[in-house]
Structure formats: structure tokens, C-alpha cells
């Protein structure tokens, strides 16, 4: 009898959550546990109640606790001889873009145009690619996120303990000085040196199409971004440094537009004419880049990482300088 290797188990399995596994979302746990399972399948078995925690139904955002008992139904995974999810070109690009790696953490310079995870019509993102690149690491998880079209520093934890530590640092209630993130953005017009902060509440809206939009709204969450002028290109454009003090969705992009200086190449919050001129100069991307981050590690060391924006940035700014 031929055994179907694509079925991870012919019977229901039960997992008991340890202290080190506690704190992670059930959807992320299942994505790691059922390697190769599409994200859509994970959400389907959660939505249908086939996955149970302590015999009860749970939502994808449920965070596991030590001692939780998880019921996992039989799941069909890709055949061993099926083509890999992520192509070698992308794997090579990510490997060459690793900025820092130690026993608990990887920091990668994420390329623009690559989502941090699969879903919403995307087969894969950075985390799925990294799991394929490092199959021996069983607990790889995103520490934070970047928009698909934003490039730069992205932290990926190798261990649950590192993930919990950095989440506490991001919230500001960890033992260290917190996480400091700095971005570069090319914006329309002449950003005034006097505008050093944009303090405007942000509210998320989901459109009928499923697209997520964010707007400045008094009913939104408090949001603060600090800005500093780095370089001017006459009155046409300004290169600014942006430091998000809060961490809202699309925060820098919406705050830049709110200040009257939308970011080049931004399809949601940008200026079409400004973006068109930048594209004609070779700038075919969103000009938002997470250029550096600093964070205290569990051993007390202060990690500082810098990510170069890349050739498209350099060429485009050089052409702006020539005018």
C-alpha cells in the first residue's frame, strides 16, 4: 500500500504548550508546527473549529499559555517532491541581505515589494522564505512588520524567549531602553525645518475591496512621528529622517501626507504627479526605508544595525541633485 507522504498525520494530534512556547498566537504556532501548510489552510481549520485549545474553539489571534492542550486535525501538506514555495533567487537575496545574526535573532534588510508574510493572495513572504532557508530553526517568528513596499531593517526571532523580550522592548515595558527605529523618506516639496513632529491620531478603515486605509481622525489612536530634514532638492523634494514614537499601521506615510508632504511612490497616500516624475528618474518604488534600528538584547548588549537603501535610492537622489 502506498503511503501518502503529504498527510502529516492520519489521526488527530494533541500538543501540550511549554513555557517557552507560551505567548505566541495560535495561527503563528500552527504555521511553524505544520511546515508547508498554506496560510489559507491554517485559517480555514481555525475558522471551522477543527483546531481546539483546551477543547474549545479559538480565534487566530488567541495567544497560547503554558499548559494549553491543542487539538490538531489531520492536514495535507505538499508532497516532498513538489517544487519549493520560494525560488532560489529570493532565498539568495535574503541570505545576502542578512545584517546581523546571533543565537537568538536575525536582522535582514528586507527588499521593497516583498511582503513580510504570505496571505491575501500572496503565497509567501519573508518569514516563509526564511523558514525555507533555515529549516533547522523550528521557532522562527517575525518580531515586527514592515509594509510590503517598504524596505529595510526587519527583525526575526529564532527563539520564543527572544521574541518575548523584543516585544516587551517594543512596548516600552522591557528591562532595556526600548527599540529605536529610524526611517528615510523622500517627500514632495520643501519640508520646513520647523516641523519636527507630527502628532495626529490615526484610525484604520477596511474598504469593501478589503484594502486597508488609515486616516487622521480624532477618534483614532494617539500617534507621534518625529521628523528631521536630511537633504533638500530645491523646492521639489526633501529627504527626511522619520522616527515613529508610536507604531501604528502606515503611520509615517499618513503623517507625511498630513503634513502636506506625501512620500514618493506611495500608491495609497502619495501624490500621483510627484511619483510619476520620480519614476521617470528611475525611482520605481515606495521611497520609505527602515534605515536603522537599535535594541537592547537579553544579555544587556545594545544592538545597532544599519541597512543601506540600495541602488535605486542612490541613482534617483543623484539625478535629483543634478537638477
Residue, then its C-alpha position, 0 to 999 in steps of 0.5 A: x500500500x502506498x503511503x501518502x507522504x503529504x498527510x502529516x498525520x492520519x489521526x488527530x494530534x494533541x500538543x501540550x504548550x511549554x513555557x517557552x512556547x507560551x505567548x505566541x498566537x495560535x495561527x503563528x504556532x500552527x504555521x511553524x508546527x505544520x511546515x508547508x501548510x498554506x496560510x489559507x489552510x491554517x485559517x480555514x481549520x481555525x475558522x471551522x473549529x477543527x483546531x481546539x485549545x483546551x477543547x474549545x474553539x479559538x480565534x487566530x489571534x488567541x495567544x497560547x499559555x503554558x499548559x494549553x492542550x491543542x487539538x490538531x486535525x489531520x492536514x495535507x501538506x505538499x508532497x516532498x517532491x513538489x517544487x519549493x514555495x520560494x525560488x532560489x533567487x529570493x532565498x539568495x537575496x535574503x541570505x545576502x541581505x542578512x545584517x546581523x545574526x546571533x543565537x537568538x535573532x536575525x536582522x535582514x534588510x528586507x527588499x521593497x515589494x516583498x511582503x513580510x508574510x504570505x496571505x491575501x493572495x500572496x503565497x509567501x513572504x519573508x518569514x516563509x522564505x526564511x523558514x525555507x532557508x533555515x529549516x533547522x530553526x523550528x521557532x522562527x517568528x517575525x518580531x515586527x512588520x514592515x509594509x510590503x513596499x517598504x524596505x529595510x531593517x526587519x527583525x526575526x526571532x529564532x527563539x520564543x524567549x527572544x521574541x518575548x523580550x523584543x516585544x516587551x522592548x517594543x512596548x516600552x515595558x522591557x528591562x532595556x531602553x526600548x527599540x529605536x527605529x529610524x526611517x528615510x523618506x523622500x517627500x514632495x516639496x520643501x519640508x520646513x525645518x520647523x516641523x519636527x513632529x507630527x502628532x495626529x491620531x490615526x484610525x484604520x478603515x477596511x474598504x469593501x475591496x478589503x484594502x486597508x486605509x488609515x486616516x487622521x481622525x480624532x477618534x483614532x489612536x494617539x500617534x507621534x512621528x518625529x521628523x528631521x530634514x536630511x537633504x533638500x532638492x530645491x523646492x521639489x523634494x526633501x529627504x527626511x529622517x522619520x522616527x515613529x514614537x508610536x507604531x501604528x499601521x502606515x503611520x509615517x506615510x499618513x503623517x507625511x501626507x498630513x503634513x502636506x508632504x506625501x512620500x514618493x511612490x506611495x500608491x495609497x497616500x502619495x501624490x500621483x504627479x510627484x511619483x510619476x516624475x520620480x519614476x521617470x528618474x528611475x525611482x520605481x518604488x515606495x521611497x520609505x526605508x527602515x534605515x536603522x534600528x537599535x535594541x537592547x538584547x537579553x544579555x544587556x548588549x545594545x544592538x545597532x544595525x544599519x541597512x543601506x537603501x540600495x541602488x535605486x535610492x542612490x541613482x534617483x537622489x543623484x539625478x535629483x541633485x543634478x537638477 
